[in-house]
Amino acid sequence: MDEQVGSGRHNSVGEYVRELIRSDEKRKVQEKLEALLMEGLQSGSPSEMTRKDWDEIRAEALKQV
């Protein structure tokens, strides 16, 4: 940690730790996204998305925001 701070890349040990936490969270989100994409690819034959499908996806996304 001291080496990272001493290199000038980080202003403090706390800043370095926060960057490590953010990087770990980003990695976990990426892994989850990849797993969901693989699940989708393996879920069977593709089907065409309809306007109704997109409307439902948007509505669900808005509820979560």
C-alpha positions as a Markdown table, in Angstrom:
| # | Residue | x | y | z |
|---|---|---|---|---|
| 1 | Met | 0.0 | 0.0 | 0.0 |
| 2 | Asp | 2.7 | 2.4 | 0.9 |
| 3 | Glu | 4.4 | 1.7 | -2.4 |
| 4 | Gln | 1.2 | 2.6 | -4.3 |
| 5 | Val | 0.8 | 5.8 | -2.4 |
| 6 | Gly | 4.5 | 6.6 | -2.7 |
| 7 | Ser | 4.4 | 6.1 | -6.5 |
| 8 | Gly | 2.1 | 9.2 | -6.6 |
| 9 | Arg | -0.7 | 7.3 | -8.2 |
| 10 | His | -2.8 | 7.6 | -5.0 |
| 11 | Asn | -2.9 | 10.4 | -2.5 |
| 12 | Ser | -3.6 | 8.1 | 0.5 |
| 13 | Val | -3.9 | 4.5 | 1.6 |
| 14 | Gly | -7.7 | 5.1 | 1.9 |
| 15 | Glu | -7.9 | 6.2 | -1.7 |
| 16 | Tyr | -6.0 | 3.2 | -2.8 |
| 17 | Val | -8.3 | 0.9 | -0.8 |
| 18 | Arg | -11.4 | 2.6 | -2.2 |
| 19 | Glu | -10.0 | 2.0 | -5.7 |
| 20 | Leu | -9.5 | -1.7 | -4.9 |
| 21 | Ile | -13.0 | -2.0 | -3.7 |
| 22 | Arg | -14.5 | -0.3 | -6.8 |
| 23 | Ser | -12.4 | -2.5 | -9.0 |
| 24 | Asp | -13.6 | -5.6 | -7.2 |
| 25 | Glu | -17.2 | -4.5 | -7.4 |
| 26 | Lys | -16.8 | -3.8 | -11.2 |
| 27 | Arg | -15.3 | -7.3 | -11.7 |
| 28 | Lys | -18.2 | -8.9 | -9.9 |
| 29 | Val | -20.8 | -7.1 | -12.0 |
| 30 | Gln | -18.9 | -8.1 | -15.1 |
| 31 | Glu | -18.8 | -11.7 | -14.1 |
| 32 | Lys | -22.6 | -11.6 | -13.3 |
| 33 | Leu | -23.3 | -10.0 | -16.7 |
| 34 | Glu | -21.2 | -12.7 | -18.5 |
| 35 | Ala | -23.0 | -15.5 | -16.6 |
| 36 | Leu | -26.4 | -14.0 | -17.5 |
| 37 | Leu | -25.4 | -13.7 | -21.2 |
| 38 | Met | -24.2 | -17.3 | -21.2 |
| 39 | Glu | -27.5 | -18.4 | -19.6 |
| 40 | Gly | -29.4 | -16.5 | -22.3 |
| 41 | Leu | -27.3 | -18.0 | -25.1 |
| 42 | Gln | -27.9 | -21.5 | -23.7 |
| 43 | Ser | -31.6 | -21.1 | -23.0 |
| 44 | Gly | -32.9 | -22.3 | -26.4 |
| 45 | Ser | -33.8 | -21.1 | -29.8 |
| 46 | Pro | -33.8 | -17.3 | -30.2 |
| 47 | Ser | -37.1 | -15.5 | -30.7 |
| 48 | Glu | -37.8 | -12.2 | -32.3 |
| 49 | Met | -38.3 | -9.3 | -29.9 |
| 50 | Thr | -41.6 | -7.5 | -30.3 |
| 51 | Arg | -42.5 | -4.0 | -29.4 |
| 52 | Lys | -44.4 | -5.3 | -26.4 |
| 53 | Asp | -41.3 | -7.1 | -25.2 |
| 54 | Trp | -39.3 | -3.9 | -25.3 |
| 55 | Asp | -42.0 | -2.0 | -23.6 |
| 56 | Glu | -42.0 | -4.5 | -20.8 |
| 57 | Ile | -38.2 | -4.4 | -20.5 |
| 58 | Arg | -38.3 | -0.6 | -20.3 |
| 59 | Ala | -41.1 | -0.6 | -17.7 |
| 60 | Glu | -39.1 | -3.1 | -15.5 |
| 61 | Ala | -36.0 | -1.0 | -15.8 |
| 62 | Leu | -37.8 | 2.1 | -14.8 |
| 63 | Lys | -39.2 | 0.4 | -11.7 |
| 64 | Gln | -35.7 | -0.5 | -10.7 |
| 65 | Val | -34.3 | 3.0 | -11.1 |
